[in-house]
Amino acid sequence: MFITAAYAAGETAAQGPGPYWWVPYVAILVIMYFLILRPQLNRAKEQKAMIGGIKRGDTVVTEGGLIGKVTKVTSDTELQVELGEGLRVRVLRAKILEVRTKGEVRAANDDDKSASSSKSS
């Protein structure tokens, strides 16, 4: 009888979390999986397949930016790469950034050439 309306409303509003409080957290985890984790796993699988398929005669780019031709596959973890005439180095497979097979030309170089030829026309 003497209870004010504001005090009575405060008692009903002080409830615990609803039954579906976990839904936003699960949604965030699912979004993170599809936007971050899954593409990263796919890139790692492609990199592993690329490094596993290196053979003699392939042109490789190391993480240090050195470009050379594979002259010998010495073991599962090492390659012998020729950087210049008579300059051969041993390189770890894990440090190979990119593999360019025989005759392969980078697409960026083709785009640059076509852009420069269209500018001169």
C-alpha positions as CSV (number, residue, x, y, z in Angstrom):
1,M,0.0,0.0,0.0
2,F,2.8,2.4,0.8
3,I,5.2,1.0,-1.8
4,T,6.0,3.5,-4.5
5,A,5.6,2.5,-8.2
6,A,9.4,3.1,-8.9
7,Y,10.5,0.7,-6.1
8,A,8.1,-2.0,-7.3
9,A,9.3,-1.6,-10.9
10,G,12.9,-2.0,-9.8
11,E,12.2,-5.4,-8.2
12,T,10.8,-6.9,-11.4
13,A,13.6,-5.5,-13.6
14,A,16.3,-7.2,-11.5
15,Q,16.2,-10.5,-13.3
16,G,19.1,-12.7,-14.4
17,P,20.2,-13.2,-18.0
18,G,17.7,-14.6,-20.4
19,P,17.9,-18.2,-21.6
20,Y,19.7,-17.3,-24.8
21,W,22.5,-15.2,-23.5
22,W,25.1,-17.4,-25.2
23,V,23.8,-16.8,-28.8
24,P,25.8,-13.7,-29.5
25,Y,29.0,-15.4,-28.3
26,V,28.5,-18.4,-30.6
27,A,27.7,-16.1,-33.5
28,I,31.0,-14.2,-33.0
29,L,32.9,-17.5,-32.9
30,V,31.3,-18.7,-36.1
31,I,32.0,-15.4,-37.9
32,M,35.7,-15.5,-36.7
33,Y,36.0,-19.1,-37.9
34,F,34.8,-18.2,-41.4
35,L,36.6,-14.9,-41.8
36,I,39.9,-15.6,-40.1
37,L,40.7,-19.2,-39.2
38,R,39.4,-21.0,-42.3
39,P,41.2,-18.9,-44.9
40,Q,44.4,-19.1,-42.9
41,L,44.2,-22.9,-42.8
42,N,43.6,-23.0,-46.6
43,R,46.7,-20.8,-47.2
44,A,48.8,-23.0,-45.0
45,K,47.7,-26.1,-46.8
46,E,48.4,-24.5,-50.3
47,Q,51.9,-23.4,-49.1
48,K,52.7,-26.9,-47.8
49,A,51.6,-28.5,-51.1
50,M,53.6,-25.9,-53.1
51,I,56.8,-26.5,-51.0
52,G,56.3,-30.3,-51.2
53,G,56.2,-30.1,-55.0
54,I,59.5,-28.4,-55.5
55,K,61.6,-30.1,-58.1
56,R,64.9,-29.6,-59.9
57,G,64.7,-26.7,-62.4
58,D,62.0,-24.7,-60.5
59,T,62.7,-21.0,-59.9
60,V,62.1,-20.1,-56.2
61,V,61.8,-16.9,-54.2
62,T,63.1,-17.1,-50.6
63,E,61.7,-15.1,-47.7
64,G,64.8,-13.0,-47.9
65,G,63.9,-11.9,-51.4
66,L,66.6,-14.0,-53.2
67,I,65.5,-15.6,-56.5
68,G,67.3,-18.7,-57.8
69,K,66.9,-21.9,-59.6
70,V,66.8,-25.3,-57.7
71,T,69.8,-27.4,-58.8
72,K,69.4,-30.2,-56.3
73,V,66.9,-31.4,-53.7
74,T,69.3,-32.5,-51.0
75,S,66.7,-33.7,-48.4
76,D,63.2,-33.3,-47.2
77,T,64.1,-30.1,-45.5
78,E,66.9,-28.6,-47.7
79,L,67.4,-27.5,-51.3
80,Q,70.4,-26.4,-53.2
81,V,69.6,-23.2,-55.1
82,E,71.8,-21.5,-57.7
83,L,71.5,-17.7,-57.3
84,G,74.0,-16.8,-60.0
85,E,76.6,-18.5,-62.2
86,G,78.7,-20.7,-59.8
87,L,76.9,-19.4,-56.7
88,R,75.0,-22.2,-55.0
89,V,73.5,-22.0,-51.5
90,R,71.6,-24.4,-49.3
91,V,68.1,-23.2,-48.4
92,L,65.5,-24.6,-46.0
93,R,62.3,-25.5,-47.6
94,A,60.4,-23.7,-44.9
95,K,62.0,-20.4,-46.0
96,I,60.7,-20.7,-49.6
97,L,58.0,-18.0,-50.2
98,E,57.1,-18.7,-53.8
99,V,57.7,-21.3,-56.4
100,R,57.8,-20.3,-60.1
101,T,58.0,-23.2,-62.4
102,K,59.9,-23.2,-65.7
103,G,58.6,-20.6,-68.1
104,E,56.2,-19.1,-65.7
105,V,56.0,-15.3,-65.8
106,R,54.4,-13.3,-63.0
107,A,51.0,-11.8,-63.8
108,A,52.0,-8.4,-62.3
109,N,54.8,-8.0,-64.8
110,D,52.3,-8.7,-67.7
111,D,49.9,-6.1,-66.2
112,D,52.7,-3.5,-65.9
113,K,53.8,-4.1,-69.5
114,S,50.3,-3.8,-70.9
115,A,49.6,-0.7,-68.8
116,S,52.8,1.0,-70.1
117,S,52.1,0.0,-73.7
118,S,48.5,1.4,-73.4
119,K,49.9,4.7,-72.0
120,S,52.3,5.1,-74.9
121,S,49.5,4.5,-77.4
